[in-house]
Amino acid sequence: MGRVTGRLTVYFEEPLWVGVFERIQDGRVSAAKVTFGAEPKDYEVQEYLIKYFYRLRFSPAVETAVKEKARNPKRIQRDVKKQLQDQGIGTRSQQALKLQQEQMKTERKSFSREKREEEKERMFALKQQKRKEKHRGR
């Protein structure tokens, strides 16, 4: 079993605060998006992690390059500052979230299509039954 790394990025996406959980395992990244609403405090984010982490629906994993290096703390601070100035989430995470969104969309479409077909069949059967009753001379 490989090393599992996690990262949480909280950013403001008009008009709500959003958190993106990234999980890197075996060179593959998957992400989950959570909408917080008002700006969450540090302790609120920690409580959320403790209570709901295992309920998060992570996207399918996407290949990524994982670097295993000890890093200078000042370098880490600069990188965090850079990420905050950009969009706030990595492009791999965005790809993973987009993939999850597309899968949910196809599931929803297939489910609604099945429902529509079932309703058509039910209405057709009802129409046929009424036709038979009329034909019998009742």
N, C-alpha and C positions, 0 to 999 in steps of 0.2 A: 504494500500500500504506500503510495507516494505522500508527499507533503501537501496539506491543504492550507491555502492562504485565503483570508477574507479581507474585504475592504468595504467601508461604507462611505459614500459621498453624499452629503446633504447640500442641496442648492435651491435657489429660489427660481421657480418656473411660474411666471405670472399666472394667476394671482396666489398660488399655493407654494408651500415648501415641499420638496420631494426628496426622498432618499433612494439611492441606488446601492443595493447590496451586490457585491461582486464576489464570486467564489472561484478560486483557481485551484484545480485539482488535476494532476497528471498532464499538465501542459494544455488544459482546456479551461476556458472561462465560461461561466454561466452567471446570469444576473437576474435580480428581482427588483421591481420598482414598487415603492411604497409612497403614498401621498400622506403627508402629515397634517396639512392644513396650515395652522399658525406655526410660527417659527418654534421648533422644538428646542427645549433646553437639553443640556448634556445628559442630565439624569433621566429625562423623559426618553431620550434615545436609548440609553442603557436599559431602562425598564422594558422598552419595546423589544429590544434584542433578546432579553432574558425570557419574556413571555411568549413572543410570537415568532422567533427565528425558525423553529421547526415547522411552522405553518406556511412559511413563504413558498410561493410557487416560482421556482427558478426556471429560467429559460433553458432550452436545449444547449448543450455545451458547444462552444466554438473554439477551434484551434487557436492557440496564441503562443508567443515566444515568452518563456519564463526565464528571467535572469536570477541567478543565485549568487548575490554579492553582498558583502557587508558595506553599508553606505554611510557616508559622512552625515551627521545630523543636520548640518547647515545645508547640505545638498538636498536633503529631504524637505527641509523647510522651503527652499527655493522652488522645488518641484510642486509642492502643495500650493504655493502662491501662484505658480504658473497655471495649474489646473483650475484654480478658482477664477483666474482671469479669463480662461477659455470658457468652455461650456459647463464644466464641472464633472463630466463623466467621460470615460475613455471610449474610443470608437469601437473597440471590441465589445464593450458592454452594450453600446447602442445597437450593434448588430445582433447580439444575443437577445436583447429585448424586442427588437423588430421581428426576429424569427419567432419568438413566443407569441407576439401579437398576431402574426400571420397564421400560426397554427390555431390559435383560439378563433380567429375569423373563419377559417375553413371548417372547424368543428361546428361553429354556430350556424354556418350556411347549410351544412349537411343535415344538421338536426332540424332546422326550419323546413328544409326541402322534404324530409321524411314526414314531418308533421303535415305539411301541405298535401302530400300524396295520400296519406292516410285519410285526411278529411275529404279529399276528392272521392276516394273509394267508398267511404261511408255514405256520402251523398248519392253516389251512383247506385249503391245497394238499396238505399232508401227509395230512390226514384223507381227502381226496378220492382221493388215490393209494392209500391203504390200502383204501378202499372198492372201488376198481376191481380191485385185486389179489384181493380176496375174491370179487368177482363173477365173475371169470374162472375160478374153480373151482380155484385153486391150493392 
